[in-house]
Amino acid sequence: MRFRDVFASALGNLTRHKARTALTTVGVIVGILTIVTMVSLGIGVQQEMGDAFNSVGLETVRLYPVEAEADAFNPLGQPERTKILTPELVDQLAARDDVLEVTPFLRLPGGIRMTLSLDGREVQAAPYGPMPVDVLDPFEAPPRTLAGVGEPPASGGGIVITSALLEDLDVAEDEYAALIGRDVELVLHAPRGESQAFQLQIVGVEEQRWRASVAIASPDRLEMLQWWYNDPDYMAHRGYDEVAIRALSLNDAVQIVDWLSSLGFDVQSVKTMLDIANRGMIILQTMLGSVGALALLVASIGIANTMIMSVYERTKEIGILKAVGAAPGQIRALFVIEASLIGLLGGVVGTILGWLLGKGLNWLALRVLEWQEVTMEGTFFVVSWWLVAAALAFGTLVGLLAGLYPAARAARLAPLDALRYE
């Protein structure tokens, strides 16, 4: 028999027992569906994460001061900094030919108590940004600017307030535009009982539902830190908390990292963080895919059982094929092709169902988050071309391997014994 005849015979045998073929294929479908759904989840998260990092720029370097160990007897105190990010260092970095931009940042203490006063009303407020490098949640929609601008001026004197804070002040959304240019008071309350008011101007309103907060520029933060720690020379003693450096290219970023590391500073690059995140996602995808692999293992046992039963049922048929000249290799190929077709069919159907399931789960997750009033967007499940190819190849391979033993058993049958079999 020619290969085409063997293939046609294998296909005919599968269609002859449609119910059994369908039930055997279900195991492969479940396994491939699980693999496609789980791995596509990992791919989707990895792609969204990569986009978030790319939006920042892989050529970005984050520089931190070096701190001594915290004092166990003064857990609330700040540890001494042995390497300080001074304004002189920032100027030195900005003067380099391989640097595009340098952005320093000052953090206010985590336990700081701040209130905002507007028209005689006072509410609690929390400081945020603008961060020098801010990798957004890959599935979180970026905040919308509802009025004015989204960031305070770098020279200081202005703040951006969130819609959540204005809700606490009972300010309606149609009044946001009228607030731009208004003066407000930010009041810091120290644990020692003292307080200090800072006069600032509203320059923008940003959408944020869950946190009543304000964005304050670095010059205004410095004034607050000088008062909070009662230290007019705060920059000389503490310096900046972080400096973001955007290099001309990825190679320049590597050289800057090496140079700053040689000076003893704590340096991180966005590219390094992305590589670490990607390695974690590969481990996650492997773990998710292994769940489907276990289902396919069970499916392979079902295929092998079906093919062995087929050998018993078709023993006389095998004897006739051998009597008319079919070689053992052709008999073996007949059963291997049947098992492989079951695996391929399960791979095709499982891939399609996995893609549809991912689409449905993505839609459902976004609707649930929307119902919970959590603003998110993105694609959680992504079925790439290589995942489709791998699923089809894996399903076919599982069928092929499951059919090897039954095929070998069929090829070993003696023609006379097979013809006498009842």
Secondary structure, 3 states (H helix, E strand, C coil): CCHHHHHHHHHHHHHHCHHHHHHHHHHHHHHHHHHHHHHHHHHHHHHHHHHHHHHHCCCEEEEECEECCCCCCCCCCCCCEEECECHHHHHHHHCCCCEEEEEEECCCCCCCEEEEEECCEEEEEEEECCCCCCCCCCCECCCCEEEECCCCCCCCCEEEEEHHHHHHCCCCHHHHHHHCCCEEEEEEECCCCCEEEEEEEEEEEECCCCCCEEEECHHHHHHHHHHHCCCCCHHHHCCECEEEEEECCHHHHHHHHHHHHHCCCEEEEHHHHHHHHHHHHHHHHHHHHHHHHHHHHHHHHHHHHHHHHHHHHCHHHHHHHHHCCCCHHHHHHHHHHHHHHHHHHHHHHHHHHHHHHHHHHHHHHHHHHHHCCCCECCCCCCCCHHHHHHHHHHHHHHHHHHHHHHHHHHHHCCHHHHHHCC
